[in-house]
Amino acid sequence: MRKLLAAAVAAVIATGSAWAADSVRLQLKWVTQAQFAGYYVAAAKGFYAEENLDVTILPGGPDIAPEQVIAGGGADVITTWMPAALAARERGVPLVNIAQPFKNQGLSFVCRKDMGVTSTADFPGKTLGVWFFGNEYPFYAWMAKLGLATDGSAGGVTVLKQAFDVEALLQGQAHCISVMTYNEYGQVLDAGYTPDQLAFFSYADQGVKVMEDGLYVLEPALADPAFADKMVRFVRASMKGWKYAEANPDEAAQIVVDADQTGLQTLDHQKYMMREIAKLTAGSNGALDPADFEATVAALLAAVSPENPAITKAPDAGAWTHAITDKALN
């Protein structure tokens, strides 16, 4: 009888352990919006639960740097752009790219033609709005490619530290501003401008290849087999969420709006955003293309200067790995 009771207790304990979901804290680069739809969809559709994961999605914001959050132990995995991740790695935060849901770039530049800008030849002498907090690195790489000084000197450009909105362009404080195809560009159009009134520049079309929203963890954490296995399951479920969002953009937009605790996101804008985001995740199965990594590094190294302290040397081999996606996607 004692043996039967002991066996029953052991079975209950084992079953309870199997049911206990593994926790994952995901720190986003920005606020709740369709830019991160794949993760919200994975949570809402039960894809994380299917992988025995309890995922907490932590929204970002203008005063939140994902690289600092994970370095301080506040997250297990983060979304961030590769230039910011490589800059952090060179400065001692051992971030490693474990997956790359975004294959294409959304970072762009938009200018008002009525303020005298129709091509890059018109940039000298103009004021250009640039996001900072790690988002400035692609801009400086582009200016270096164009051979333009960024200190406001004659023949160069003046840099305006742009807020995360489009007011600098609307108010005429800048001739051009930074935009994402899936967000701020739509806001400019919503403000009443038509595409033919604007000069639009895609960083990708300008030959400045920088990978955007990837998934990064701290390299030492991957030495723990349990953590690595958790990330395999997390990436697998996340990519399932991303592909579902691509195929069902309106449903994904609604899921994002439902997840937004601020109440600031509108369904119409999130639908617009999701349709544009789907263009950026299309073509990616989640595994980083080494050629995209090398192109990003080349763009950053071509613009090394005091104003652009992204990286000063090629990153070491530990900056990215296929170890997680090789298992997650098979």
LOSE-585057 format. One record per residue (C-alpha): z, x negated, y negated; residue in three letters. Coordinates in pm, whole numbers, plus 50000, padded with zeros to 5 digits. Example, Ala and Ser with C-alpha at 12.3 -4.5 7.8 and 13.67 -1.06 7.14 Angstrom:
<pts>
507804877050450ALA/507144863350106SER/
</pts>
This chain:
<pts>
500005000050000MET/500874971849761ARG/497554955149836LYS/495664987349764LEU/497554992149436LEU/496904956249332ALA/493204960149411ALA/493034992449210ALA/494714976148909VAL/492364946348931ALA/489364969748942ALA/490564988348634VAL/491094955748446ILE/487684942848549ALA/486004975148446THR/487794975348111GLY/486694939548047SER/483104948948121ALA/483324977747877TRP/484874957147597ALA/481964950047361ALA/481524915247214ASP/481894915446837SER/479244900746605VAL/479534898446227ARG/476144897646055LEU/476104887645687GLN/473024900145504LEU/471324881645220LYS/471284912344999TRP/472444948344972VAL/471764975745225THR/468024982445207GLN/464934983045428ALA/464704945145403GLN/467264946345685PHE/466084978045856ALA/465764961946200GLY/469504955746219TYR/470484990346099TYR/467995006046340VAL/469334985146629ALA/472814997946550ALA/471805034246498ALA/469575036546806LYS/472165020647035GLY/470254988547102PHE/473314967247028TYR/475494989347244ALA/473024985047529GLU/473654947547502GLU/477434952847504ASN/477704942847138LEU/479824956546856ASP/477904945346547VAL/479414947146199THR/476714945145932ILE/478064930245610LEU/475934938245301PRO/475294910445054GLY/474944910844678GLY/474454889144369PRO/477824872244412ASP/477574866644788ILE/475994835244933ALA/475524839545310PRO/475614801845359GLU/479084800245206GLN/480294830745397VAL/479444816245738ILE/480734781945641ALA/484064798145555GLY/484254816545887GLY/483424850745745GLY/480374857045965ALA/478934847146301ASP/475274849346198VAL/473494853345865ILE/470134862745725THR/468794838845463THR/465634821745347TRP/464734788645506MET/464774768345181PRO/468374778945116ALA/469344772045477ALA/467784737445476LEU/469424729445142ALA/472794739845282ALA/472244719245597ARG/471484687945396GLU/474694693845202ARG/476834695645513GLY/476694731745635VAL/475084727845982PRO/472934758945981LEU/470354762946254VAL/467564788546272ASN/467834807946599ILE/465204834646525ALA/462584843446264GLN/461904881046242PRO/459854876745922PHE/456464860445984LYS/454924866445642ASN/456104861945284GLN/457004888745033GLY/457914865444745LEU/455444869344460SER/455044866544085PHE/453844893443847VAL/452764888743486CYS/451764911143199ARG/448144906443101LYS/448904920342755ASP/451184890242705MET/448354866042772GLY/448604857743140VAL/445704864343374THR/445724832243580SER/447904801943648THR/445924783843379ALA/447754805643128ASP/451234794743243PHE/451734765143004PRO/453864775642710GLY/454984807542881LYS/458444819542988THR/458744826243359LEU/461564845843519GLY/463064829743828VAL/465824840444065TRP/468414813844141PHE/471174811044403PHE/468764794144644GLY/465754815544557ASN/464474790844298GLU/463294764644547TYR/459884780444618PRO/459244784144244PHE/459824747244176TYR/457614738544471ALA/454844759744318TRP/455224744643972MET/455094709744124ALA/451874719544302LYS/450464731143967LEU/451684699643791GLY/453734719043538LEU/457004706943391ALA/459804732643402THR/461994719543119ASP/460284738342839GLY/458454707542714SER/454954709042568ALA/452384717742831GLY/455044730543068GLY/456884763243121VAL/460244776943015THR/462414789943297VAL/464424821643243LEU/467234827343491LYS/466184862043592GLN/468574889743686ALA/467854907644012PHE/465804934343837ASP/462554937343638VAL/463964942543288GLU/462914908043163ALA/459264917743210LEU/459614953243084LEU/461464941642770GLN/459034913042705GLY/461664885942751GLN/459444868643007ALA/455684867343050HIS/456084867343427CYS/458884874743671ILE/459714869844037SER/459214900144259VAL/459254909044625MET/456254929144741THR/458604953944903TYR/460964959444611ASN/460594947444251GLU/456794950044244TYR/457184986844323GLY/459744989844045GLN/457264975543793VAL/454675000843904LEU/457275028643887ASP/457965017943527ALA/454435028343435GLY/452324997043475TYR/449154998843680THR/447944970243902PRO/445004963043669ASP/447474957043383GLN/449234930343583LEU/448394895843713ALA/449784892944065PHE/450394859944244PHE/451464857244606SER/453244824744685TYR/451454824045019ALA/448064827144850ASP/449104799144613GLN/449634775844910GLY/453434775944894VAL/454544785845243LYS/458264792545268VAL/459834812845545MET/462024841345433GLU/464614862045620ASP/465544842745935GLY/468674843746147LEU/471004813746122TYR/474234803046290VAL/476394772046272LEU/475084745746511GLU/478464736946668PRO/478944773346768ALA/475924771646996LEU/477734746247214ALA/479894775047337ASP/477974792047623PRO/479684825247554ALA/478604824747189PHE/475064814247279ALA/474824842847530ASP/476074866947265LYS/473354855147028MET/470704859547299VAL/471724895747332ARG/471994900146956PHE/468494886446894VAL/466994907247175ARG/468504939447040ALA/467654930446678SER/463994924246757MET/463894957246945LYS/465224972746625GLY/462604955546414TRP/459704966446631LYS/461035002146635TYR/461275001246255ALA/457674988746228GLU/456445017246447ALA/458635043846282ASN/458915033845913PRO/460025067645777ASP/462755071546038GLU/463865035845972ALA/464035043045598ALA/466245073145663GLN/468545052245883ILE/468895026945599VAL/469695054045346VAL/472285068645582ASP/473885034245620ALA/474025027645246ASP/477605033645138GLN/476825029444767THR/474595060144752GLY/472185041144526LEU/469205039244760GLN/466645067144747THR/464605077745047LEU/461285075244863ASP/461905039244760HIS/463155029545104GLN/460015044545260LYS/457895023645024TYR/459994993345102MET/459834998345478MET/456055001345475ARG/455824968145291GLU/458494951545506ILE/456544961145820ALA/453694939145692LYS/456074909445683LEU/457594913646028THR/454254921746190ALA/453054893646414GLY/456534880246488SER/458264884046822ASN/461324867046673GLY/460564831146772ALA/460084806446487LEU/456614791246473ASP/457114753346436PRO/454064752246210ALA/455774776145969ASP/458854753945969PHE/456784722945892GLU/454894740945615ALA/458164751145450THR/459524715745470VAL/456284701645327ALA/456394725845033ALA/459994716744953LEU/459504679244985LEU/456504680844752ALA/458784693544476ALA/461824670844497VAL/463244667144146SER/466544671043959PRO/465554707243887GLU/464734714144250ASN/467494699244464PRO/466514717944779ALA/466064689245023ILE/465434652344967THR/464344643045319LYS/462914659045628ALA/465554678845820PRO/466774666046153ASP/465664681846480ALA/468714704446494GLY/467564726046202ALA/465984751346439TRP/465974759746807THR/464074781147054HIS/467014781047294ALA/468054816247195ILE/464654832747164THR/463384816947488ASP/466064836747672LYS/466124867347450ALA/462404874347461LEU/461714868047830ASN/
</pts>
